[in-house]
Amino acid sequence: MNEADARPLLAYNNEAFLRKADARPLRILSEYLEPLSHFRAEGITDTIVFFGSARIQEDGLMARYYEDARQLASLVTIWSEAFSNHAKRFVICSGGGPGIMEAANRGAMEAGGKTIGLNIGLPFEQFPNPWISPELNFEFHYFFMRKFWFAYLAKALVVFPGGFGTMDELFEILTLVQTQKLKKKIAIVLYGSEYWKEIINFPAFLKHGMISEADLALFHFADTPAEAMAILKEKLHQAGHTHAAEAPEIAGTAGPSDAIDGTGLA
């Protein structure tokens, strides 16, 4: 055995250690720092997040929602070019999987834009779709770190019909907005009013005193890509997100407070 063979592994090269419970804080931190590094390198300032079911297929029973998500993502991407300077604005971001997520990434890429996928390892359904920009394709282990990145850069949220996961994502963002835990205004569009009004009786929350009347104004319904696009433009403009000052250059040495803080969580 030579002297080099006798040396122990450096801690950051020791995979056995990195997989242990003792190293969990390092794994969590890595799911913050790796995406941050990529977003800096790509000049990503903010995003428009699309949520919706992984089960909605291009040729399935609810196929119109797939096509509408694809069209809307294209419209947003083309519109966002007007704000591109040194930074990329209003980049389409999805959960990275199939269904509505795929449709959103696909529409953005077909329009010539960058597109983000925040994928997570699940026992079924969730595999990265082929329409994500390779340099912006992320795989998460921790749900809460994935949710952090959804919320941190988002200036708007478009929620298509979905199941438990979509409900979880929607109500988490609604709660952050309601409790003012976001340092920004965020536009929330529920796409498919017939679906949403059947699935969730929002007025009943108010009737039973569980929310205030103002909380019903935290989101808006849309039924066509053009209608959703009009709402996004109006709300983003009202919030000041379309001003030139909202598109700072992101230097390679910028920290979160220099580049993207103030767009995210309080």
C-alpha positions in Angstrom: 0.0 0.0 0.0 1.5 3.3 -1.0 1.0 6.6 1.0 -1.7 7.9 -1.3 -3.8 4.7 -0.8 -3.6 5.2 3.0 -5.1 8.7 2.9 -8.8 8.8 3.9 -11.4 10.3 1.6 -12.2 13.9 1.8 -15.6 14.3 3.4 -17.2 15.8 0.3 -15.9 12.8 -1.7 -17.2 10.3 0.7 -20.5 9.1 -0.7 -21.2 6.7 2.2 -21.1 9.7 4.6 -23.1 12.0 2.3 -25.9 9.5 2.3 -26.1 9.2 6.1 -28.6 11.1 8.3 -25.7 13.1 9.7 -25.2 14.7 6.2 -28.9 15.5 5.6 -28.3 19.3 6.1 -25.7 19.2 3.4 -28.1 17.4 1.0 -30.8 20.0 1.8 -28.3 22.9 1.2 -27.2 21.4 -2.1 -30.8 21.5 -3.4 -30.7 25.3 -2.7 -27.2 26.0 -4.0 -27.2 24.0 -7.2 -30.3 25.6 -8.7 -29.2 29.0 -7.6 -25.9 28.5 -9.4 -27.7 27.5 -12.6 -30.2 30.4 -12.4 -27.3 32.9 -11.9 -25.4 31.4 -14.9 -28.4 31.6 -17.1 -29.5 35.0 -16.0 -32.9 33.9 -14.8 -34.6 36.7 -12.9 -38.1 35.4 -12.4 -40.6 32.8 -13.6 -44.2 32.1 -14.5 -45.0 28.7 -12.9 -47.5 26.2 -14.4 -49.1 23.6 -12.1 -51.5 20.9 -13.2 -52.0 17.2 -13.5 -49.4 14.7 -14.8 -52.3 12.6 -16.0 -53.6 15.0 -18.6 -52.3 13.7 -22.0 -52.2 15.3 -25.4 -54.7 12.8 -26.7 -56.7 12.0 -23.5 -60.2 13.0 -22.3 -59.0 16.4 -21.0 -56.6 17.0 -23.9 -57.8 20.6 -24.5 -56.1 21.6 -21.2 -52.8 20.1 -22.6 -53.1 22.2 -25.7 -54.2 25.3 -23.9 -51.2 25.1 -21.5 -48.9 24.6 -24.5 -50.4 27.7 -26.2 -50.3 29.8 -23.1 -46.7 29.0 -22.4 -45.8 30.0 -26.0 -47.7 33.3 -25.6 -45.9 34.1 -22.3 -42.5 33.2 -23.8 -43.0 35.4 -26.9 -44.3 38.3 -24.7 -41.4 37.9 -22.3 -38.8 38.7 -25.0 -39.9 42.3 -24.8 -38.3 42.4 -21.3 -35.1 40.5 -22.0 -32.0 42.6 -21.5 -29.1 41.1 -19.5 -31.6 38.9 -17.6 -34.3 36.5 -18.7 -37.8 37.4 -17.6 -40.9 35.4 -16.9 -39.3 32.1 -17.8 -41.8 29.2 -17.9 -41.3 26.8 -15.0 -43.0 23.5 -14.3 -42.7 20.5 -12.1 -40.7 18.9 -14.9 -42.9 15.8 -15.4 -45.6 14.8 -18.0 -49.1 16.1 -18.6 -49.6 19.8 -18.0 -46.0 20.2 -17.0 -44.8 18.8 -20.3 -47.2 21.0 -22.2 -45.9 24.1 -20.5 -42.3 23.3 -21.1 -43.1 22.3 -24.7 -44.9 25.5 -25.5 -42.0 27.6 -24.1 -39.4 25.7 -26.0 -41.4 25.7 -29.2 -41.5 29.5 -28.9 -37.7 29.6 -28.6 -37.4 30.3 -24.9 -35.6 28.8 -22.0 -37.8 26.5 -19.8 -37.3 25.2 -16.3 -38.2 21.8 -14.9 -38.2 21.2 -11.1 -38.6 17.4 -11.1 -38.8 15.2 -8.1 -38.3 11.5 -7.7 -41.6 9.7 -7.2 -42.6 6.0 -7.5 -44.9 6.7 -10.4 -45.7 9.4 -13.0 -42.8 11.7 -12.4 -40.0 11.5 -15.0 -38.4 14.6 -16.7 -40.1 15.5 -19.9 -38.0 16.1 -23.0 -39.0 19.8 -23.4 -36.9 21.2 -20.5 -33.8 23.2 -21.2 -31.0 20.8 -20.3 -29.2 23.4 -18.2 -32.4 24.1 -16.3 -33.5 20.5 -15.6 -33.3 19.8 -11.9 -34.0 16.7 -9.8 -35.1 17.1 -6.2 -35.3 14.7 -3.3 -36.9 17.1 -0.8 -40.4 18.4 -1.6 -39.9 21.5 0.5 -36.8 22.5 -1.4 -38.6 22.1 -4.7 -41.5 24.1 -3.4 -39.1 26.8 -2.3 -37.8 27.3 -5.8 -41.4 27.3 -7.2 -42.2 30.2 -4.9 -39.0 32.1 -4.8 -38.7 33.2 -8.4 -42.4 33.1 -9.4 -44.1 36.4 -10.4 -47.2 34.5 -11.5 -48.8 31.1 -11.1 -51.1 29.4 -13.6 -52.9 26.4 -12.2 -54.6 23.9 -14.5 -56.8 21.0 -13.4 -55.0 18.5 -11.2 -55.2 16.2 -8.2 -53.8 16.1 -4.7 -50.3 17.4 -5.8 -51.8 20.4 -7.7 -54.1 21.2 -4.7 -51.1 21.1 -2.4 -49.1 23.4 -4.5 -52.0 25.8 -5.1 -53.0 26.1 -1.4 -49.4 26.5 -0.3 -49.0 29.5 -2.6 -52.4 30.9 -1.6 -51.4 30.6 2.1 -48.1 32.4 1.5 -49.9 35.2 -0.3 -52.7 35.5 2.2 -50.3 35.6 5.2 -47.9 38.0 3.4 -45.0 35.6 3.5 -44.0 36.6 0.0 -42.1 39.9 -0.5 -43.9 40.4 -3.8 -47.3 40.4 -5.4 -48.0 37.2 -7.3 -50.7 36.8 -9.9 -52.6 33.5 -9.6 -54.7 32.2 -12.4 -57.0 29.2 -12.1 -57.4 27.8 -15.6 -60.7 26.0 -16.3 -63.4 27.7 -14.3 -65.9 24.8 -14.7 -63.4 22.4 -13.2 -62.3 24.6 -10.3 -65.8 25.7 -9.3 -66.9 22.1 -9.2 -63.9 20.8 -7.3 -63.5 23.6 -4.8 -66.4 25.7 -3.3 -64.4 28.8 -2.7 -67.4 30.9 -1.6 -68.2 28.3 1.1 -64.9 29.3 2.8 -66.2 32.8 3.1 -69.8 31.7 4.1 -68.4 29.8 7.1 -66.0 32.6 8.1 -62.8 30.7 7.2 -61.5 33.4 4.9 -62.1 37.1 4.3 -63.8 38.5 1.3 -60.5 40.0 0.2 -59.1 36.5 0.0 -61.4 35.6 -2.9 -59.5 38.3 -4.9 -56.2 36.5 -4.6 -56.9 34.5 -7.7 -58.7 34.8 -11.1 -60.3 32.4 -13.4 -59.5 32.0 -17.1 -60.9 29.6 -19.8 -58.8 30.4 -22.9 -55.1 31.1 -23.4 -55.9 34.6 -24.6 -58.0 35.3 -21.5 -55.2 34.0 -19.2 -52.6 36.0 -21.0 -54.6 39.2 -20.6 -54.9 38.6 -16.9 -51.2 37.9 -16.5 -50.3 41.1 -18.4 -52.7 43.2 -16.4 -51.7 41.8 -13.0 -47.9 41.8 -13.6 -48.1 45.4 -14.8 -50.2 46.4 -11.8 -47.6 44.8 -9.5 -44.8 46.7 -11.2 -43.1 43.5 -12.4 -43.0 44.7 -16.0 -41.0 47.8 -15.2 -37.4 48.0 -16.5 -36.2 48.1 -12.9 -37.5 44.6 -12.4 -34.9 43.2 -14.8 -31.5 43.7 -13.2 -28.3 42.2 -14.6 -27.3 39.1 -12.7 -23.5 39.1 -12.3 -21.7 35.9 -11.9 -20.6 36.9 -8.4 -24.0 38.1 -7.3 -25.5 36.6 -4.2 -29.2 35.9 -3.6 -29.7 39.4 -2.1 -28.1 41.0 -5.2 -29.9 38.9 -7.9 -33.1 37.4 -6.9 -33.9 38.3 -3.3 -36.9 40.6 -3.1 -38.7 38.5 -5.6 -39.1 35.7 -3.2 -39.9 34.8 0.4 -40.0 37.2 3.3 
